[in-house]
Amino acid sequence: MEGKARIVFPIVMAFMMSLIVSGIVTVINLGLSWEIPGEWFKAWLAAFPTAAIVALVVVTPARRLTGWIVAKIEGR
């Protein structure tokens, strides 16, 4: 991955993952209720910036670790 994609990709992944995970955790914590949309949004507002920063910081080590794991699996 090159250029702007190196920055955009982890942010897009963080957006999608934080949206889904915060939604699931909100439903687990509240059960099905009318409060979910507002509480989900509040949870996501905290989760997304956190996830984006973490994704940008760990993307390089994660790629290296992935390469190492795959090499071990393939016997290299």
Secondary structure as UniProt FT lines:
FT   TURN            3..4
FT   HELIX           5..30
FT   TURN            34..35
FT   HELIX           36..73
FT   TURN            74..75
//
